[in-house]
Amino acid sequence: MSATVSARRVASRVTTLTSPTLLLAVLYPVVGALAVGVVGVAWSLVGMLFTVAIPAFIVDRGVRSGRYTDHHLREREQRAVPLGLAALSVASGVVVLLVAGAPRAITALQIAVLVTVAAATAITLVWKISFHTAVVAAAAAVLTLLGGPWWALSWLAVPLVGWARLVLRAHTAAQVVAGVVVGAGVTTAVLLLAGVG
């Protein structure tokens, strides 16, 4: 097996394991636990419904019907509708969490996801920004703010995911870096403005 084939297999595995949907599904309960313990985990499930479950259902239906080529939405032209619907779902989650009086950290995370999705969707209409690196950088930012120094080790995943996207030729280096900047920048700004961290 050539080194190139081996690298592509590893990169493909990294891409699958760090898909935005999967990362958010793991991130929400961790943020809930770090912020307010067991109660926070329960609240995180509400956020996950609107941020993970509904958007994943939309994409899965699109793939099954043939509207989208794959769950990673590799074709930039196919991204606008599912990402727009995802943004509406996340926005609905923000309203529900605010009205229900959810912990500040969960609501702030939901708002950060909404602003990140909106910004990245606007960019992807003309340029294929990396959602993988946006989400992994956002996750590293929130975990560092809430969890402290040990959780800052999560930043080690960012270059790994960036490498995988480059090896698979899914993005250019600029698109990978832009994802990191948008994901980490938006998330950090929203959480700090909300007084979280």
Residue pairs with C-beta under 8 A, 6 or more apart in sequence:
7 167
8 167
8 168
10 164
10 167
11 163
11 164
11 165
11 167
11 168
12 164
12 168
14 160
14 161
14 163
14 164
15 72
15 132
15 161
15 164
15 165
15 168
15 170
18 132
18 135
18 136
18 157
18 160
18 161
18 164
19 71
19 72
19 132
20 131
20 132
20 134
20 135
21 52
21 55
21 56
21 59
21 71
23 135
23 136
23 139
24 48
24 51
24 52
24 113
24 135
24 139
25 48
25 52
27 109
27 139
27 142
27 143
28 44
28 45
28 47
28 48
28 51
28 52
28 106
28 109
29 41
29 44
29 45
29 48
30 143
31 40
31 44
31 105
31 106
31 109
31 142
31 143
31 146
32 39
32 40
32 41
32 42
32 43
32 44
32 103
32 105
32 106
33 40
33 41
34 40
34 105
34 143
34 146
34 147
34 151
35 103
35 104
35 105
35 106
35 146
35 196
36 43
36 103
36 105
39 103
40 103
40 105
40 106
43 97
43 102
43 103
43 106
44 106
46 93
46 96
46 97
46 100
46 102
46 106
47 93
47 97
47 102
47 106
47 109
47 110
49 93
50 89
50 90
50 92
50 93
50 96
50 110
51 89
51 90
51 93
51 110
51 113
54 86
54 89
55 82
55 85
55 86
55 89
55 90
58 82
58 85
58 86
58 89
59 68
59 71
59 73
59 82
60 71
62 68
62 78
62 81
62 82
63 69
63 70
63 71
67 78
68 75
68 78
68 82
69 75
69 78
72 132
72 170
73 79
73 82
73 83
73 131
74 170
76 124
76 127
76 128
79 121
79 124
79 125
80 121
80 124
80 125
83 117
83 120
83 121
83 124
84 121
86 117
87 114
87 117
87 118
87 121
90 110
90 113
90 114
90 117
91 114
93 110
93 114
94 107
94 110
94 111
94 114
97 106
97 107
97 110
98 107
104 194
104 195
104 196
105 146
105 191
105 196
107 194
108 190
108 191
108 194
108 196
109 142
109 191
111 190
111 194
112 138
112 142
112 186
112 187
112 190
112 191
113 138
115 186
115 190
116 134
116 135
116 138
116 182
116 183
116 186
116 187
119 182
119 186
120 129
120 131
120 134
120 179
120 182
120 183
123 129
123 178
123 182
124 131
127 175
127 178
128 171
128 175
129 171
129 175
129 178
129 179
129 182
130 162
130 165
130 170
130 171
130 175
130 176
130 178
130 179
130 180
131 179
132 161
132 164
132 165
132 170
132 179
133 158
133 161
133 162
133 165
133 171
133 176
133 177
133 179
133 180
133 183
134 179
134 180
134 182
134 183
135 183
136 157
136 158
136 161
136 183
137 158
137 179
137 180
137 181
137 183
137 184
137 187
138 183
138 184
138 186
138 187
139 154
139 157
140 152
140 154
140 155
140 157
140 158
140 184
141 183
141 184
141 187
141 188
141 191
142 187
142 191
142 197
143 151
143 152
143 154
144 151
144 152
144 154
144 155
145 188
145 191
145 192
145 196
145 197
146 196
146 197
158 180
162 176
162 177
162 180
165 171
165 175
165 176
166 172
166 173
166 176
171 179
191 197
